[in-house]
Amino acid sequence: MPVADLNLLRDAALASGDIARKFWQKDPDVTDKPDGAGPVTEADLAIDRMLHTELRRVRPDYGWLSEETEDDSARLNHDRVFIIDPIDGTRAFIQGEKSFSHSLAIAEKGEVIAAAVYLPIRDEMYLAHRDGTATLNGAPIQATPAPMQGAKVLGAKPNFAPEHWQNDETPPIERHFRSSLAWRLCLVAEGRFDGMITNRATWEWDVAAGSLIAELAGAQVTDLAGGKARFNNPHPKLRGMLAAGPELHDGLITRIKPTSIPD
């Protein structure tokens, strides 16, 4: 079943890209979500409607969790659940950049079993299912075994402020940034960067797909307390996320101040 689910997600991600390209760099309508939750475009909503219709039609017994659909606790009664971000990196999409993605995952009893992350403008498709390997456009990918010194780590600038680290000292790494959390995890899986970190409470739909891809590529993927992420929680947020090869992961996580780990 994970292979069949993966094929379903791959096709749905491609269909999402077809919709996104119709709106990209064409001044889509944008509204701001309540409570400072960020912008949403007509493209996000169109993709969400399509995915909800098509995926639930094929898998009506799966639950549904999506950034752009009002949450329904009925998903907690399903062993398997879709976890969807129609556009991860909406701000980049609005600005006409290529660095947004579609992030689609299926979790079973808390663990992601199939994942697709697709960057339609770059035509890059990352896929993984629990019984296989992580791939980019069909080719296997592998995370790096980089040590701490000089490692290239993806994250927003505030993550690397000294006050978040033991002895108020930022680790000796190179900081880099990409707007999509899902893509950051995939870039670690691909070995283009050595690690990624986010020390904010993290919505499941931002990282569900990318976490499996990175893990199957050999990265160690945990929340900032060092625990394995579990998905389809009643409140669908995680305690941040850290993904890197084992040596770099261990080096970073032991340097994080406990006060900087999200509740």
Backbone as CSV, one residue per row, in Angstrom:
resi,resn,N_x,N_y,N_z,CA_x,CA_y,CA_z,C_x,C_y,C_z
1,MET,0.804,-1.229,0.000,0.000,0.000,0.000,0.834,1.275,0.000
2,PRO,1.985,1.357,0.719,2.772,2.600,0.636,3.163,2.970,-0.790
3,VAL,3.449,1.973,-1.655,3.819,2.291,-3.037,2.623,2.888,-3.769
4,ALA,1.453,2.284,-3.601,0.253,2.827,-4.244,-0.058,4.224,-3.724
5,ASP,0.106,4.421,-2.429,-0.112,5.747,-1.859,0.898,6.751,-2.412
6,LEU,2.136,6.312,-2.584,3.156,7.215,-3.111,2.828,7.632,-4.532
7,ASN,2.391,6.696,-5.346,2.010,7.037,-6.715,0.848,8.019,-6.725
8,LEU,-0.079,7.839,-5.804,-1.199,8.762,-5.683,-0.717,10.164,-5.337
9,LEU,0.205,10.267,-4.371,0.728,11.575,-3.982,1.521,12.215,-5.114
10,ARG,2.318,11.417,-5.817,3.101,11.948,-6.941,2.182,12.570,-7.981
11,ASP,1.146,11.854,-8.366,0.229,12.378,-9.384,-0.498,13.623,-8.879
12,ALA,-0.858,13.620,-7.605,-1.539,14.785,-7.036,-0.605,15.987,-6.976
13,ALA,0.666,15.750,-6.684,1.642,16.848,-6.659,1.823,17.445,-8.048
14,LEU,1.863,16.596,-9.066,1.972,17.087,-10.440,0.749,17.925,-10.811
15,ALA,-0.432,17.461,-10.419,-1.654,18.220,-10.699,-1.646,19.550,-9.953
16,SER,-1.093,19.559,-8.748,-0.970,20.817,-7.991,-0.083,21.801,-8.741
17,GLY,1.011,21.286,-9.311,1.903,22.141,-10.081,1.226,22.753,-11.284
18,ASP,0.360,21.990,-11.938,-0.370,22.518,-13.094,-1.211,23.724,-12.691
19,ILE,-1.847,23.648,-11.528,-2.654,24.777,-11.051,-1.759,25.938,-10.666
20,ALA,-0.687,25.667,-9.939,0.188,26.746,-9.469,0.755,27.550,-10.630
21,ARG,1.139,26.881,-11.702,1.737,27.585,-12.848,0.749,28.553,-13.506
22,LYS,-0.543,28.290,-13.376,-1.543,29.189,-13.957,-1.601,30.526,-13.220
23,PHE,-1.183,30.530,-11.957,-1.245,31.743,-11.142,0.122,32.387,-10.928
24,TRP,1.183,31.632,-11.076,2.522,32.108,-10.741,2.921,33.295,-11.620
25,GLN,3.423,34.343,-10.980,3.846,35.581,-11.633,2.703,36.259,-12.400
26,LYS,1.458,36.026,-11.959,0.291,36.636,-12.599,-0.564,37.378,-11.584
27,ASP,0.068,37.896,-10.547,-0.583,38.737,-9.549,-1.840,38.084,-8.980
28,PRO,-1.700,36.906,-8.358,-2.875,36.242,-7.785,-3.455,37.035,-6.622
29,ASP,-4.760,36.851,-6.389,-5.396,37.491,-5.238,-4.783,36.951,-3.954
30,VAL,-4.518,37.859,-3.015,-3.892,37.498,-1.747,-4.714,38.069,-0.608
31,THR,-4.953,37.252,0.415,-5.576,37.733,1.647,-4.716,37.302,2.825
32,ASP,-4.853,38.018,3.937,-4.119,37.673,5.151,-5.007,36.842,6.059
33,LYS,-4.471,35.748,6.562,-5.212,34.900,7.486,-5.346,35.598,8.835
34,PRO,-6.329,35.197,9.627,-6.479,35.784,10.964,-5.303,35.447,11.869
35,ASP,-5.133,36.261,12.895,-4.157,36.022,13.970,-2.725,35.960,13.451
36,GLY,-2.428,36.703,12.385,-1.069,36.773,11.887,-0.541,35.468,11.343
37,ALA,-1.429,34.622,10.823,-1.018,33.298,10.334,-0.409,33.336,8.943
38,GLY,-0.297,34.536,8.368,0.363,34.647,7.079,-0.606,34.788,5.919
39,PRO,-0.066,34.987,4.723,-0.910,35.193,3.555,-1.402,33.878,2.957
40,VAL,-2.500,33.960,2.228,-2.998,32.840,1.441,-3.456,33.395,0.100
41,THR,-3.186,32.691,-0.978,-3.552,33.159,-2.307,-4.671,32.298,-2.885
42,GLU,-5.251,32.802,-3.968,-6.276,32.007,-4.644,-5.699,30.702,-5.173
43,ALA,-4.402,30.666,-5.434,-3.770,29.423,-5.883,-3.736,28.393,-4.765
44,ASP,-3.356,28.813,-3.544,-3.381,27.895,-2.396,-4.750,27.234,-2.270
45,LEU,-5.778,28.059,-2.347,-7.130,27.558,-2.124,-7.601,26.660,-3.261
46,ALA,-7.248,27.008,-4.490,-7.632,26.172,-5.627,-6.960,24.808,-5.553
47,ILE,-5.695,24.792,-5.185,-4.975,23.518,-5.057,-5.563,22.699,-3.917
48,ASP,-5.857,23.345,-2.802,-6.427,22.634,-1.660,-7.753,21.989,-2.033
49,ARG,-8.608,22.721,-2.753,-9.903,22.160,-3.157,-9.707,20.952,-4.056
50,MET,-8.807,21.066,-5.030,-8.547,19.949,-5.928,-8.031,18.736,-5.175
51,LEU,-7.060,18.939,-4.298,-6.477,17.820,-3.568,-7.504,17.160,-2.659
52,HIS,-8.283,17.962,-1.969,-9.297,17.401,-1.075,-10.294,16.554,-1.863
53,THR,-10.715,17.058,-2.997,-11.689,16.321,-3.812,-11.097,15.026,-4.357
54,GLU,-9.928,15.123,-4.966,-9.360,13.970,-5.665,-8.793,12.931,-4.703
55,LEU,-8.079,13.365,-3.683,-7.474,12.398,-2.771,-8.522,11.698,-1.922
56,ARG,-9.496,12.435,-1.424,-10.537,11.798,-0.616,-11.459,10.932,-1.462
57,ARG,-11.576,11.248,-2.744,-12.372,10.390,-3.633,-11.737,9.011,-3.750
58,VAL,-10.413,8.982,-3.858,-9.701,7.712,-4.025,-9.497,7.003,-2.687
59,ARG,-9.302,7.757,-1.612,-9.055,7.193,-0.279,-10.056,7.789,0.720
60,PRO,-11.345,7.448,0.584,-12.354,8.058,1.469,-12.202,7.673,2.934
61,ASP,-11.444,6.598,3.205,-11.260,6.162,4.588,-10.059,6.812,5.258
62,TYR,-9.379,7.732,4.566,-8.242,8.457,5.148,-8.739,9.782,5.726
63,GLY,-8.134,10.184,6.828,-8.434,11.499,7.383,-7.759,12.600,6.584
64,TRP,-8.024,13.848,6.992,-7.554,15.000,6.219,-7.069,16.103,7.148
65,LEU,-5.827,16.538,6.924,-5.246,17.678,7.638,-4.510,18.527,6.615
66,SER,-4.941,19.757,6.448,-4.341,20.655,5.463,-4.277,22.064,6.024
67,GLU,-3.243,22.786,5.627,-3.112,24.168,6.078,-4.313,25.008,5.681
68,GLU,-4.894,24.722,4.525,-5.936,25.604,4.001,-7.344,25.050,4.159
69,THR,-7.528,24.022,4.990,-8.846,23.488,5.288,-9.082,23.604,6.788
70,GLU,-10.254,24.051,7.175,-10.576,24.123,8.602,-10.410,22.749,9.234
71,ASP,-9.684,22.706,10.336,-9.379,21.418,10.958,-10.646,20.765,11.493
72,ASP,-10.676,19.444,11.346,-11.798,18.644,11.805,-11.234,17.505,12.646
73,SER,-11.641,17.431,13.901,-11.100,16.407,14.797,-11.460,14.995,14.356
74,ALA,-12.338,14.849,13.382,-12.668,13.511,12.879,-11.440,12.796,12.334
75,ARG,-10.414,13.568,11.916,-9.193,12.947,11.394,-8.524,12.061,12.439
76,LEU,-8.751,12.354,13.713,-8.115,11.593,14.781,-8.673,10.178,14.883
77,ASN,-9.808,9.939,14.234,-10.428,8.618,14.261,-9.949,7.725,13.124
78,HIS,-9.031,8.239,12.294,-8.533,7.475,11.146,-7.114,6.996,11.422
79,ASP,-6.842,5.747,11.051,-5.474,5.240,11.169,-4.540,5.945,10.203
80,ARG,-5.046,6.275,9.021,-4.239,6.980,8.027,-4.844,8.345,7.737
81,VAL,-3.959,9.313,7.500,-4.420,10.678,7.290,-3.520,11.363,6.265
82,PHE,-4.133,12.109,5.362,-3.386,12.993,4.466,-2.952,14.219,5.262
83,ILE,-1.693,14.620,5.084,-1.184,15.853,5.694,-0.631,16.707,4.562
84,ILE,-1.272,17.840,4.306,-1.096,18.568,3.055,-0.769,20.035,3.293
85,ASP,0.232,20.529,2.585,0.440,21.969,2.448,0.341,22.284,0.961
86,PRO,-0.766,22.878,0.524,-0.952,23.106,-0.917,0.184,23.907,-1.549
87,ILE,0.624,24.966,-0.866,1.818,25.703,-1.280,2.626,26.001,-0.028
88,ASP,3.797,25.403,0.063,4.715,25.700,1.167,5.720,26.723,0.646
89,GLY,5.716,27.891,1.261,6.495,29.010,0.744,5.602,29.975,-0.017
90,THR,4.432,30.261,0.565,3.464,31.123,-0.124,4.037,32.511,-0.397
91,ARG,4.827,33.041,0.531,5.407,34.371,0.292,6.325,34.348,-0.932
92,ALA,7.110,33.291,-1.085,7.967,33.173,-2.266,7.118,33.069,-3.527
93,PHE,6.015,32.343,-3.444,5.101,32.230,-4.586,4.546,33.602,-4.971
94,ILE,4.130,34.375,-3.978,3.578,35.701,-4.237,4.618,36.595,-4.908
95,GLN,5.862,36.457,-4.492,6.948,37.289,-5.032,7.449,36.795,-6.389
96,GLY,6.876,35.729,-6.887,7.267,35.219,-8.194,8.556,34.430,-8.190
97,GLU,8.968,33.957,-7.001,10.185,33.150,-6.912,9.876,31.689,-7.212
98,LYS,10.928,30.915,-7.476,10.769,29.505,-7.854,10.796,28.564,-6.652
99,SER,11.025,29.093,-5.465,11.357,28.256,-4.321,10.159,27.850,-3.469
100,PHE,8.985,27.753,-4.050,7.832,27.224,-3.328,7.627,25.764,-3.720
101,SER,6.904,25.042,-2.884,6.697,23.626,-3.154,5.281,23.206,-2.776
102,HIS,4.909,22.036,-3.252,3.702,21.349,-2.798,4.162,20.203,-1.913
103,SER,3.615,20.116,-0.705,4.068,19.139,0.275,2.901,18.219,0.635
104,LEU,3.014,16.953,0.261,1.927,15.990,0.436,2.460,14.755,1.163
105,ALA,1.768,14.351,2.220,2.198,13.185,2.992,0.993,12.373,3.427
106,ILE,1.259,11.106,3.712,0.285,10.236,4.357,0.940,9.677,5.605
107,ALA,0.270,9.836,6.738,0.760,9.290,7.999,-0.138,8.149,8.438
108,GLU,0.473,7.138,9.039,-0.262,6.001,9.584,0.079,5.861,11.055
109,LYS,-0.923,6.008,11.894,-0.745,5.895,13.335,0.441,6.724,13.824
110,GLY,0.545,7.933,13.302,1.542,8.876,13.781,2.830,8.928,13.002
111,GLU,3.059,7.981,12.083,4.298,7.949,11.316,4.011,8.182,9.837
112,VAL,4.836,9.010,9.206,4.676,9.260,7.775,5.138,8.024,7.008
113,ILE,4.287,7.556,6.073,4.611,6.352,5.301,4.813,6.645,3.818
114,ALA,4.357,7.795,3.344,4.542,8.169,1.942,4.606,9.680,1.855
115,ALA,5.468,10.185,0.956,5.701,11.627,0.909,6.092,12.068,-0.484
116,ALA,5.568,13.221,-0.867,5.960,13.870,-2.114,6.131,15.354,-1.860
117,VAL,7.239,15.897,-2.312,7.476,17.347,-2.294,7.856,17.734,-3.716
118,TYR,7.078,18.639,-4.296,7.277,18.988,-5.707,7.440,20.492,-5.849
119,LEU,8.511,20.884,-6.551,8.748,22.286,-6.897,8.436,22.435,-8.384
120,PRO,7.249,22.929,-8.717,6.798,22.858,-10.110,7.585,23.735,-11.070
121,ILE,8.046,24.877,-10.643,8.768,25.760,-11.556,10.163,25.198,-11.823
122,ARG,10.729,24.540,-10.857,12.023,23.890,-11.029,11.894,22.465,-11.565
123,ASP,10.678,21.961,-11.598,10.376,20.588,-12.009,11.229,19.588,-11.235
124,GLU,11.201,19.713,-9.918,11.933,18.807,-9.038,10.935,18.064,-8.152
125,MET,10.921,16.744,-8.276,9.996,15.904,-7.524,10.782,15.006,-6.570
126,TYR,10.582,15.238,-5.279,11.179,14.401,-4.237,10.110,13.430,-3.746
127,LEU,10.490,12.148,-3.650,9.533,11.125,-3.246,10.165,10.177,-2.236
128,ALA,9.335,9.593,-1.385,9.810,8.550,-0.464,8.612,7.788,0.059
129,HIS,8.783,6.479,0.274,7.822,5.702,1.046,8.597,4.811,2.003
130,ARG,7.959,4.409,3.071,8.680,3.829,4.205,9.424,2.543,3.860
131,ASP,9.015,1.851,2.795,9.659,0.598,2.436,10.689,0.767,1.326
132,GLY,11.019,2.022,0.982,11.925,2.255,-0.135,13.005,3.260,0.205
133,THR,13.431,3.998,-0.801,14.467,5.004,-0.648,13.900,6.377,-0.991
134,ALA,14.661,7.400,-0.691,14.310,8.763,-1.078,14.900,9.050,-2.448
135,THR,14.110,9.707,-3.299,14.566,9.986,-4.655,14.276,11.430,-5.045
136,LEU,15.035,11.912,-6.015,14.790,13.185,-6.689,14.706,12.896,-8.178
137,ASN,13.551,13.146,-8.754,13.311,12.858,-10.169,13.755,11.440,-10.535
138,GLY,13.457,10.512,-9.627,13.699,9.106,-9.871,15.053,8.579,-9.466
139,ALA,15.994,9.453,-9.120,17.350,9.025,-8.746,17.497,9.043,-7.234
140,PRO,18.114,8.023,-6.636,18.304,8.004,-5.178,19.137,9.194,-4.710
141,ILE,18.832,9.687,-3.522,19.560,10.800,-2.936,20.070,10.398,-1.557
142,GLN,21.112,11.114,-1.095,21.771,10.752,0.155,22.200,12.004,0.898
143,ALA,21.881,12.055,2.191,22.332,13.160,3.032,23.833,13.046,3.277
144,THR,24.463,14.162,3.626,25.902,14.176,3.850,26.244,13.749,5.276
145,PRO,27.455,13.237,5.509,27.916,12.918,6.862,28.777,14.043,7.451
146,ALA,28.460,15.291,7.116,29.330,16.416,7.466,29.505,16.576,8.973
147,PRO,30.702,16.973,9.416,30.913,17.346,10.816,30.391,18.756,11.066
148,MET,30.515,19.210,12.281,30.004,20.525,12.651,30.740,21.673,11.954
149,GLN,32.057,21.666,12.008,32.834,22.810,11.544,32.543,23.106,10.080
150,GLY,31.995,24.306,9.836,31.749,24.742,8.471,30.555,24.107,7.790
151,ALA,29.734,23.372,8.522,28.563,22.736,7.919,27.599,23.792,7.391
152,LYS,26.953,23.486,6.289,25.978,24.389,5.670,24.589,24.016,6.191
153,VAL,24.019,24.917,7.004,22.766,24.620,7.693,21.701,25.627,7.271
154,LEU,20.549,25.108,6.884,19.425,25.934,6.464,18.579,26.340,7.666
155,GLY,18.208,27.614,7.702,17.326,28.077,8.762,17.147,29.581,8.682
156,ALA,16.052,30.054,9.248,15.841,31.492,9.327,16.853,32.109,10.283
157,LYS,17.201,33.359,10.049,18.253,34.027,10.817,18.050,33.965,12.327
158,PRO,16.819,34.156,12.844,16.659,34.140,14.311,17.064,32.816,14.950
159,ASN,17.020,31.708,14.202,17.419,30.418,14.773,18.863,30.413,15.255
160,PHE,19.690,31.249,14.667,21.120,31.208,14.933,21.590,32.327,15.859
161,ALA,20.634,33.035,16.449,20.998,34.062,17.423,21.680,33.398,18.625
162,PRO,22.727,34.006,19.178,23.493,33.369,20.266,22.638,32.952,21.456
163,GLU,21.577,33.690,21.741,20.804,33.376,22.948,20.086,32.025,22.886
164,HIS,20.029,31.408,21.707,19.391,30.098,21.602,20.360,28.944,21.848
165,TRP,21.639,29.255,22.047,22.654,28.214,22.096,23.408,28.228,23.421
166,GLN,23.899,27.068,23.823,24.658,26.956,25.058,25.829,27.948,25.051
167,ASN,26.058,28.569,26.208,27.129,29.555,26.391,26.959,30.777,25.487
168,ASP,25.719,30.975,24.989,25.435,32.110,24.100,26.404,32.153,22.928
169,GLU,26.680,31.007,22.366,27.654,30.902,21.286,27.051,30.108,20.122
170,THR,26.865,30.765,18.992,26.342,30.090,17.813,27.352,29.056,17.313
171,PRO,26.903,27.855,16.957,27.836,26.827,16.471,28.599,27.291,15.225
172,PRO,29.763,26.705,14.961,30.604,27.130,13.827,30.109,26.551,12.497
173,ILE,28.969,27.067,12.062,28.359,26.582,10.827,28.163,27.753,9.861
174,GLU,27.856,27.450,8.607,27.447,28.456,7.632,25.922,28.460,7.564
175,ARG,25.320,29.640,7.730,23.857,29.726,7.670,23.401,29.991,6.245
176,HIS,22.340,29.291,5.833,21.718,29.495,4.530,20.207,29.514,4.722
177,PHE,19.494,29.976,3.720,18.039,30.105,3.853,17.341,29.724,2.557
178,ARG,16.234,29.004,2.673,15.259,28.784,1.605,13.890,28.927,2.250
179,SER,12.918,29.441,1.510,11.658,29.837,2.135,10.764,28.664,2.504
180,SER,10.846,27.544,1.810,9.969,26.407,2.059,10.620,25.432,3.031
181,LEU,9.960,25.165,4.163,10.487,24.188,5.111,10.562,22.797,4.486
182,ALA,9.555,22.451,3.700,9.568,21.146,3.035,10.785,21.019,2.131
183,TRP,11.085,22.079,1.382,12.236,22.029,0.475,13.539,21.990,1.260
184,ARG,13.606,22.700,2.382,14.825,22.654,3.191,15.147,21.211,3.589
185,LEU,14.135,20.479,4.040,14.357,19.084,4.415,14.815,18.259,3.213
186,CYS,14.248,18.534,2.050,14.635,17.798,0.844,16.057,18.152,0.405
187,LEU,16.451,19.396,0.592,17.818,19.792,0.243,18.841,19.108,1.147
188,VAL,18.461,18.861,2.393,19.321,18.067,3.269,19.366,16.626,2.773
189,ALA,18.220,16.095,2.401,18.169,14.729,1.868,19.028,14.584,0.621
190,GLU,19.023,15.608,-0.197,19.764,15.587,-1.458,21.262,15.753,-1.261
191,GLY,21.658,16.256,-0.094,23.068,16.488,0.175,23.575,17.829,-0.304
192,ARG,22.689,18.703,-0.750,23.116,20.041,-1.167,23.415,20.928,0.035
193,PHE,22.770,20.631,1.159,23.069,21.277,2.428,23.215,20.189,3.478
194,ASP,23.899,20.517,4.565,24.235,19.503,5.553,23.181,19.351,6.641
195,GLY,22.378,20.376,6.858,21.371,20.294,7.902,20.347,21.400,7.772
196,MET,19.259,21.275,8.529,18.247,22.335,8.621,17.718,22.355,10.043
197,ILE,17.277,23.543,10.456,16.727,23.685,11.799,15.625,24.731,11.784
198,THR,14.580,24.473,12.558,13.605,25.510,12.874,13.267,25.365,14.343
199,ASN,13.426,26.441,15.098,13.194,26.377,16.536,11.873,27.000,16.946
200,ARG,10.985,27.135,15.984,9.632,27.580,16.283,8.701,26.373,16.326
201,ALA,7.616,26.478,17.082,6.590,25.442,17.017,6.154,25.312,15.562
202,THR,6.166,24.091,15.041,6.121,23.861,13.601,4.860,23.097,13.213
203,TRP,4.097,23.656,12.289,2.898,22.978,11.815,3.273,21.672,11.115
204,GLU,2.501,20.646,11.358,2.796,19.336,10.786,2.860,19.368,9.264
205,TRP,1.965,20.125,8.633,1.915,20.109,7.170,3.175,20.705,6.531
206,ASP,3.916,21.517,7.287,5.146,22.093,6.750,6.264,21.065,6.625
207,VAL,6.251,20.036,7.471,7.425,19.158,7.572,7.127,17.667,7.426
208,ALA,5.863,17.280,7.368,5.546,15.847,7.346,6.212,15.153,6.166
209,ALA,5.995,15.655,4.966,6.554,14.997,3.779,8.079,15.062,3.782
210,GLY,8.629,16.235,4.019,10.076,16.397,3.966,10.802,15.594,5.012
211,SER,10.164,15.368,6.163,10.840,14.620,7.226,11.098,13.180,6.814
212,LEU,10.136,12.543,6.144,10.354,11.163,5.689,11.409,11.112,4.603
213,ILE,11.374,12.067,3.686,12.360,12.094,2.604,13.768,12.230,3.176
214,ALA,13.943,13.138,4.132,15.260,13.328,4.736,15.692,12.086,5.517
215,GLU,14.769,11.499,6.254,15.107,10.325,7.060,15.552,9.160,6.178
216,LEU,14.830,8.906,5.098,15.178,7.784,4.232,16.434,8.055,3.414
217,ALA,16.849,9.317,3.348,18.118,9.656,2.698,19.292,9.561,3.665
218,GLY,19.024,9.186,4.904,20.103,8.982,5.863,20.283,10.064,6.895
219,ALA,19.440,11.099,6.868,19.534,12.143,7.887,18.856,11.680,9.175
220,GLN,19.293,12.241,10.271,18.608,12.041,11.544,17.630,13.194,11.695
221,VAL,16.355,12.874,11.899,15.303,13.884,11.922,14.552,13.782,13.247
222,THR,14.573,14.864,14.019,13.891,14.875,15.315,13.288,16.244,15.573
223,ASP,12.494,16.318,16.642,12.143,17.642,17.146,13.333,18.172,17.935
224,LEU,13.222,19.395,18.456,14.389,19.999,19.106,14.673,19.423,20.487
225,ALA,13.770,18.593,20.994,14.053,17.881,22.238,14.720,16.538,21.963
226,GLY,14.947,16.236,20.685,15.601,14.993,20.313,14.664,13.826,20.106
227,GLY,13.360,14.073,20.178,12.383,13.003,20.010,11.953,12.850,18.567
228,LYS,11.524,11.648,18.212,11.006,11.403,16.870,9.659,12.096,16.724
229,ALA,9.487,12.807,15.632,8.237,13.529,15.401,7.090,12.550,15.190
230,ARG,5.955,12.843,15.821,4.727,12.081,15.632,3.691,13.005,15.003
231,PHE,2.908,12.453,14.101,2.000,13.277,13.308,0.536,12.906,13.553
232,ASN,-0.331,13.811,13.090,-1.777,13.726,13.324,-2.087,13.875,14.807
233,ASN,-1.460,14.868,15.424,-1.732,15.199,16.819,-3.004,16.035,16.927
234,PRO,-3.672,16.000,18.076,-4.876,16.830,18.236,-4.608,18.301,17.930
235,HIS,-3.509,18.837,18.437,-3.045,20.160,18.018,-1.846,19.919,17.110
236,PRO,-1.983,20.133,15.811,-0.988,19.638,14.845,0.270,20.489,14.737
237,LYS,0.945,20.652,15.876,2.214,21.355,15.899,3.273,20.494,16.568
238,LEU,4.528,20.657,16.101,5.667,19.926,16.630,6.606,20.885,17.360
239,ARG,7.519,20.317,18.132,8.471,21.129,18.915,9.691,21.465,18.061
240,GLY,9.449,22.167,16.945,10.527,22.496,16.031,10.998,21.262,15.291
241,MET,12.085,21.418,14.531,12.641,20.270,13.797,14.103,20.509,13.496
242,LEU,14.876,19.416,13.570,16.292,19.418,13.225,16.563,18.190,12.376
243,ALA,17.199,18.393,11.231,17.548,17.286,10.335,18.982,17.474,9.864
244,ALA,19.778,16.420,9.999,21.186,16.461,9.579,21.739,15.046,9.683
245,GLY,22.932,14.834,9.119,23.638,13.587,9.355,23.858,13.390,10.841
246,PRO,24.053,12.138,11.289,24.118,11.865,12.736,25.132,12.708,13.499
247,GLU,26.327,12.890,12.973,27.341,13.646,13.715,26.939,15.105,13.880
248,LEU,26.493,15.720,12.798,26.078,17.123,12.860,24.825,17.269,13.714
249,HIS,23.879,16.352,13.563,22.654,16.409,14.360,22.981,16.370,15.847
250,ASP,23.822,15.417,16.233,24.152,15.295,17.658,24.901,16.527,18.156
251,GLY,25.771,17.057,17.315,26.518,18.239,17.710,25.635,19.453,17.910
252,LEU,24.641,19.603,17.047,23.742,20.751,17.161,22.770,20.600,18.317
253,ILE,22.178,19.426,18.442,21.103,19.292,19.432,21.633,19.402,20.855
254,THR,22.878,19.032,21.084,23.437,19.162,22.436,23.791,20.607,22.769
255,ARG,23.800,21.464,21.752,24.125,22.878,21.974,22.894,23.770,22.110
256,ILE,21.718,23.229,21.868,20.501,24.031,21.955,20.111,24.238,23.416
257,LYS,19.848,25.465,23.802,19.397,25.728,25.150,18.003,25.140,25.365
258,PRO,17.762,24.510,26.497,16.429,23.973,26.775,15.333,25.036,26.684
259,THR,15.664,26.269,27.029,14.676,27.353,26.972,14.296,27.733,25.554
260,SER,15.062,27.257,24.558,14.767,27.559,23.161,13.990,26.453,22.465
261,ILE,13.635,25.413,23.214,12.846,24.313,22.648,11.363,24.656,22.814
262,PRO,10.597,24.677,21.710,9.173,25.033,21.817,8.416,24.064,22.723
263,ASP,7.417,24.557,23.408,6.565,23.693,24.247,5.650,22.842,23.360
